[in-house]
């Protein structure tokens, strides 16, 4: 199977790992976090400047258009 390449910055990786640990501590279970944890483990850590400009990343702003109604949300 051809898996997608996951790019992440060191800062975002640390923040997401911390969020997963906090959620496990609160919920007492990490079952629902197994897949996101797997994504983080196989992510390629890169400098923020290496993230392509057309990629939606953490703290990104983007416009989403409903093709049926023409309504746009940011």
C-alpha positions, 0 to 999 in steps of 0.5 A: 500500500502506498502511504501518504508522506506526512510532513510536520515541524518539530514544534507541531510534533511536540505539541501534538505529542503533548496533546495525545499524552494529556488526552490519555491522562484525562480519558484513561484510554488511548484507543482512539488515539492509536491512529494519530499516534501512528501518523506522528511516528511515521511523519517526516520532521522538517523545518517550517520553511520546507512545508509547501505553500499549498499544504494546509498545516496547523495554524493555517488559514484557508478558504473552503468553497461549497461548489453547490451553493458558492458559499465560501468559509475561511 
